[in-house]
Amino acid sequence: MRVLFPFLLIAHLGLSSASTIPFGTESLLQQYFPDYRDGFRAIIKHECTTAYCEYMWELDRMEEAEFYHINCNITEETYTQPSCINESDPDLNFDIVTGETCLVDCMLSHTPELVKFRMASAQVLLGLMLSLLALLAPATWKIGTIICVGRRPLLGFLFAVASPVVAPTFNTESSFQSFISRRDREHIRVPSWIARNLLSEGPQPRNHWQMMLQYSCWLLLYVLSMASAGNVAELAYRITRQSILTFNFGERWMLLFWVYSGLLPHALGVAAVCLRLKKLPPLAGPPGSENPITEGSIRPKPRFRLLSSSFVSIILSWIGAVCSVLHVTFGALMFSSILFLSVGDAGMILLRLFVSTVGVYSAVQLVIAIDRRRTEVVLSEESERPKSG
């Protein structure tokens, strides 16, 4: 199970360091999404000066008050608690009174009602569309196919990181078996130029330019997957800096936790797929045998035996499905609680998520079709040499 090591290592490093990353208070106090940026900055500077100073005092970052050119006259002798707190404050009954909540309450109390309605619409849009994007995301068994069948652990890991959401599916075992058992002619037909450049199909050995083109095509897939992963990471960081999550005040690392938690169902899916496969030696023999290796012929295909579903593989696939559902639910909860952004801002967030999701899905479909085409699968103990892959 060495293929799971990158998933577990990166997830551990990411989750253990998430709470220590200095996201900065600028996300709430200085930077906002474009549509409402000027309005909320004006509210802090003119209407919520006291709440802003008290919050900065609690964070011990008074020097940042210079951003709004505010002179905060607060000392240890004069400050005991936020000025918005009194005995009749309803926030006391819900145990949510902090300097941050007082500042947010002040900002919302001076925000026009129409803007509040539009922010609520943006929250509904984000929460709903994130759930719908899960329908376009690659399933965990497809990442497992890239890693276990295609033997491309780095590319599979990049696809898992680059996919914003995980497709929740409870038929991982049957979907993988149906895919891997089908013949080549039943799979997506790969264009001839892709077959030549990505599958190395054609006479061997190949010339220098053909080899360079082949490597360039695979390099492009790696670059696109890294670009998609960077898009998701930058978007998560931007949201933490330019808005707040009403679901968890002050815990802005939770969005990074959601991004990394998506690796868990993928890792379980990879484990379930690898448990169903056993690598076999490639067929080799003299001319006239079923798969001879001669000069000018195609390279021998990797061979695997498809094993029956075991108790462990079934349990792992089901746990992965439950984790994927929880991942989508948790993401919908957080994205539907993002504050201080308009419908237009929400549309740009969804557009970036949509581009990453569809791009990763398309690349995954291409790669698994290539890997299945270049692989021979033995479906049972008796069929050592199937007629076709």
WOZI-V264730 format. One record per pair of residues at least 24 apart in sequence whose C-alpha atoms are under 8 Angstrom apart, sorted by the first residue. I is the first residue (numbers start at 1). J is the second residue. D is the distance in Angstrom with one decimal. If there is no record, write none. Layout:
BEGIN
I/J/D
I/J/D
END
This chain:
BEGIN
1/271/7.1
1/274/7.9
3/147/7.1
3/148/7.9
3/153/6.2
4/267/6.1
4/270/7.4
4/271/7.3
6/157/7.3
7/157/7.0
7/263/6.2
7/264/7.5
7/267/6.2
8/264/7.9
8/267/7.8
11/260/5.8
11/261/7.2
11/263/6.8
11/264/7.9
14/257/7.7
14/260/6.7
15/256/8.0
15/257/6.0
15/260/7.0
18/253/5.6
18/254/8.0
18/256/6.6
18/257/6.9
19/253/5.5
21/253/7.7
23/237/7.8
23/240/7.0
23/241/6.7
23/252/7.4
23/253/7.8
24/241/7.1
25/241/7.5
26/241/6.2
26/242/7.5
27/239/7.9
27/240/6.1
27/241/3.3
27/242/4.3
27/243/5.7
27/244/7.2
28/241/6.9
28/242/6.3
28/243/5.9
28/244/6.4
30/67/7.4
31/241/6.7
31/242/5.0
31/243/7.9
32/241/7.5
32/242/4.1
32/243/6.1
32/340/7.2
32/341/7.6
33/242/5.8
33/243/7.4
33/340/7.4
33/341/5.9
33/342/8.0
33/345/6.6
34/345/7.4
35/341/7.2
35/342/6.4
35/344/7.6
35/345/7.0
36/340/7.2
36/341/6.7
36/342/7.1
40/107/7.3
43/107/6.4
43/110/7.0
43/111/8.0
44/107/7.0
45/70/7.4
47/106/7.9
47/107/7.9
47/110/7.5
48/103/7.0
48/106/6.1
48/107/6.7
50/83/7.9
51/82/7.1
51/83/7.3
51/84/7.6
51/99/7.1
51/102/6.5
51/103/5.1
51/106/7.4
52/103/6.1
54/79/8.0
54/82/6.2
54/99/6.4
55/82/7.8
55/99/4.6
55/100/6.0
55/103/7.1
58/99/7.0
100/249/7.6
100/250/7.6
101/249/7.6
115/342/7.9
118/342/6.1
118/343/6.4
119/339/6.8
119/340/6.6
119/341/5.9
119/342/5.3
119/343/6.8
121/343/6.7
122/336/7.9
122/341/7.1
122/342/5.9
122/343/4.6
122/346/5.7
123/335/6.7
123/336/4.3
123/337/6.1
123/338/6.3
123/339/7.6
123/346/7.8
124/336/5.8
125/336/7.6
125/343/7.9
125/346/7.3
126/332/7.3
126/335/5.6
126/336/5.6
126/346/6.4
126/350/7.1
127/331/7.7
127/332/4.4
127/333/6.6
127/334/7.7
127/335/5.4
127/336/4.4
128/332/7.0
128/336/8.0
129/350/7.4
130/165/7.8
130/328/7.5
130/331/7.4
130/332/6.0
130/335/7.8
130/350/7.8
131/328/6.3
131/329/7.6
131/332/6.4
133/165/7.2
133/354/6.9
133/357/7.3
134/165/5.6
134/166/5.9
134/167/4.8
134/168/7.2
134/328/7.2
135/167/5.9
135/168/8.0
136/167/7.2
136/357/6.6
136/358/6.6
136/361/7.0
137/163/6.8
137/164/8.0
137/165/6.3
137/166/5.8
137/167/5.1
137/357/5.7
137/358/7.2
137/360/7.7
137/361/5.9
138/163/7.7
138/166/6.8
138/167/6.0
138/360/7.4
138/361/5.2
138/364/7.1
139/166/6.7
139/167/5.1
139/168/7.2
139/169/7.1
139/172/8.0
140/166/7.4
140/167/7.3
140/172/7.6
140/265/6.8
140/266/4.9
140/267/7.9
140/268/7.9
140/269/4.9
140/270/6.9
141/172/6.0
141/175/7.9
141/176/6.2
141/266/7.8
141/269/5.3
141/270/6.4
141/272/7.9
141/273/6.4
142/176/7.7
142/364/7.1
142/365/8.0
142/368/6.9
143/266/7.0
143/269/7.6
143/270/6.6
143/364/7.5
144/266/7.7
144/269/6.0
144/270/3.9
144/271/7.3
144/272/7.9
144/273/5.6
144/274/7.1
145/270/7.5
145/273/6.9
145/368/6.5
146/364/8.0
146/367/7.0
146/368/6.0
146/371/7.1
147/270/7.2
148/270/7.3
148/273/7.0
148/274/5.6
148/277/7.8
149/304/8.0
149/371/6.8
149/372/7.7
149/375/7.7
150/368/7.6
150/371/5.1
150/372/7.9
155/222/6.4
155/225/7.7
158/222/7.7
158/225/5.9
158/226/6.4
158/229/7.0
159/225/5.9
159/229/7.8
159/360/6.3
159/364/7.5
160/262/7.7
160/263/6.5
160/266/6.6
161/229/5.8
161/259/8.0
161/260/7.7
161/262/7.7
161/263/6.9
162/225/6.2
162/226/7.0
162/227/8.0
162/228/5.1
162/229/3.7
162/230/7.5
162/231/8.0
162/232/6.6
162/356/6.8
162/357/7.8
162/360/6.9
163/228/7.6
163/229/7.2
163/232/8.0
163/356/6.4
163/357/5.5
163/360/6.2
164/232/6.4
164/259/7.1
164/262/7.9
164/353/6.6
164/356/7.1
164/357/6.4
165/262/6.9
165/327/7.5
165/328/6.5
165/357/7.6
166/262/6.5
166/265/7.7
166/266/7.9
166/324/5.7
166/327/7.3
166/328/7.0
167/324/6.6
168/321/5.6
168/322/7.6
168/324/5.1
168/325/5.4
168/328/7.9
169/321/5.5
169/324/7.9
170/317/7.3
170/318/6.2
170/321/5.4
172/269/7.6
172/317/6.1
173/272/7.8
173/273/7.8
173/309/7.4
173/314/7.0
173/317/7.0
176/273/7.5
180/372/7.0
180/377/7.4
181/377/7.3
181/379/7.0
182/389/7.9
183/388/6.5
183/389/5.7
184/372/7.5
184/373/5.9
184/388/7.3
184/389/6.1
187/369/6.8
188/369/6.4
190/369/7.6
190/370/7.4
195/370/8.0
198/370/7.8
199/370/6.8
199/374/6.9
200/298/7.9
201/298/6.2
201/299/8.0
202/297/7.5
202/298/6.2
203/296/4.8
203/297/5.7
203/298/6.3
204/295/6.9
204/296/4.6
204/297/6.2
204/298/6.5
204/299/7.9
205/296/6.8
221/363/7.3
225/360/6.9
228/356/5.3
228/359/7.8
228/360/7.5
229/356/7.8
231/352/7.4
231/356/7.4
232/352/7.9
232/353/7.1
232/356/7.5
233/259/7.9
235/349/7.5
243/338/6.5
243/339/5.8
243/340/5.7
243/341/7.2
244/338/5.8
244/339/5.6
244/340/7.4
245/334/6.6
245/335/7.9
245/337/5.3
245/338/4.7
245/339/6.2
246/337/5.2
246/338/6.5
246/339/6.8
247/333/7.6
247/334/6.4
247/337/5.8
255/334/7.4
258/327/7.1
258/330/7.3
258/331/6.5
261/327/7.0
262/324/7.2
262/327/6.4
264/320/7.4
264/323/7.3
265/319/7.7
265/320/4.3
265/321/6.8
265/323/5.6
265/324/5.6
266/320/7.2
268/316/5.7
268/317/6.5
268/319/7.5
268/320/5.3
269/316/7.0
269/317/5.8
269/320/6.1
271/313/7.4
271/316/7.3
272/312/7.7
272/313/4.5
272/314/7.1
272/316/5.8
272/317/5.8
273/313/7.5
275/307/7.8
275/310/7.9
275/313/6.2
276/306/5.8
276/307/4.8
276/308/6.5
276/309/6.4
276/310/7.9
276/313/7.4
277/304/6.1
277/305/5.7
277/306/5.0
277/307/5.8
278/304/5.3
278/305/5.1
278/306/6.7
278/307/7.1
279/303/6.1
279/304/4.5
279/305/6.4
280/304/5.2
280/305/6.8
301/374/5.7
301/375/5.3
301/376/6.2
302/374/7.2
302/375/5.1
302/376/6.2
303/375/5.9
303/376/4.7
303/377/5.7
303/378/7.3
304/375/7.7
304/376/6.5
304/377/4.9
304/378/6.0
305/377/5.6
305/378/4.5
305/379/6.0
305/380/7.0
305/381/7.8
306/377/6.6
306/378/6.1
306/379/5.3
306/380/6.9
307/379/7.6
307/380/7.5
END
